[in-house]
């Protein structure tokens, strides 16, 4: 199996689907000759041509609307938003059109559209290029929200998303593009729309996704090495659909729950996990449900200040230790 960086896995998945299905198109700003600002579409225009790898004007509202029309007519467009922050310019098209077409047409039209966007921090791009907006999309009926944390998941979750007949918001943690790598089995096949246990444990369950998963795993290993709690780490993979069955199975083993995510803690998707657990898993819980997310301030440019805002390994470790001692 080849080893790929996260960004290379995204590019390999796009190439595989372009080869497999002539209806797959790539669209976005600088996806052609430049190959994307994070190299995720590098060399694709040379292989597939400008009619399938399409450089768009700087108009997110316009080209997302265009892609929804293409999807309704049978194409499978994959749109790249250069930074997830810029998707706000296309929010009306996504929320009021793309997510609603199938419902409002009584299933006569589907929208097999993937909207890829680099999200979150880790690259020191500052307040307007580092936001984590997945909680917004998770609340919109009709949208799937995918958030791969590994190179292998970036590959297979993207291929699964392109084959899906519903619109998918596909959030790539840009802090992982060149820092996360792993073996990718290109013959494995679909992984389905569920979570996975990334690390087994016995004392408490930690639910995470995207880049924060790696910080949680680092904190869990540090705690274990110091004789602290044994943390079972659940990688959600999809914010919606939310795989509560995997979380419930983990809680049956550990009886304590923490949720760690990159979005702002207030009104973040971790509150939904916590609310579900409080309502349905109360008898399994031996302690309070703990949430840890970003502070409610803009993301600074400076690396040390960004780490003050986002959950750091040290903050995660301290939070899990406190929960274990409850």
Secondary structure as GFF3:
##gff-version 3
##sequence-region A 1 326
A	DSSP	beta_strand	2	5	.	.	.	ID=ss1
A	DSSP	alpha_helix	6	20	.	.	.	ID=ss2
A	DSSP	beta_strand	24	28	.	.	.	ID=ss3
A	DSSP	alpha_helix	44	48	.	.	.	ID=ss4
A	DSSP	beta_strand	53	55	.	.	.	ID=ss5
A	DSSP	alpha_helix	60	72	.	.	.	ID=ss6
A	DSSP	beta_strand	76	81	.	.	.	ID=ss7
A	DSSP	three_ten_helix	84	90	.	.	.	ID=ss8
A	DSSP	alpha_helix	91	92	.	.	.	ID=ss9
A	DSSP	pi_helix	93	98	.	.	.	ID=ss10
A	DSSP	alpha_helix	101	104	.	.	.	ID=ss11
A	DSSP	beta_strand	114	119	.	.	.	ID=ss12
A	DSSP	alpha_helix	134	138	.	.	.	ID=ss13
A	DSSP	beta_strand	144	146	.	.	.	ID=ss14
A	DSSP	alpha_helix	151	163	.	.	.	ID=ss15
A	DSSP	beta_strand	168	173	.	.	.	ID=ss16
A	DSSP	three_ten_helix	174	176	.	.	.	ID=ss17
A	DSSP	beta_strand	181	184	.	.	.	ID=ss18
A	DSSP	beta_strand	196	199	.	.	.	ID=ss19
A	DSSP	beta_strand	204	208	.	.	.	ID=ss20
A	DSSP	alpha_helix	211	225	.	.	.	ID=ss21
A	DSSP	beta_strand	231	235	.	.	.	ID=ss22
A	DSSP	beta_strand	238	240	.	.	.	ID=ss23
A	DSSP	alpha_helix	244	254	.	.	.	ID=ss24
A	DSSP	beta_strand	257	264	.	.	.	ID=ss25
A	DSSP	alpha_helix	270	280	.	.	.	ID=ss26
A	DSSP	three_ten_helix	282	284	.	.	.	ID=ss27
A	DSSP	beta_strand	290	294	.	.	.	ID=ss28
A	DSSP	alpha_helix	303	309	.	.	.	ID=ss29
A	DSSP	alpha_helix	313	324	.	.	.	ID=ss30
###
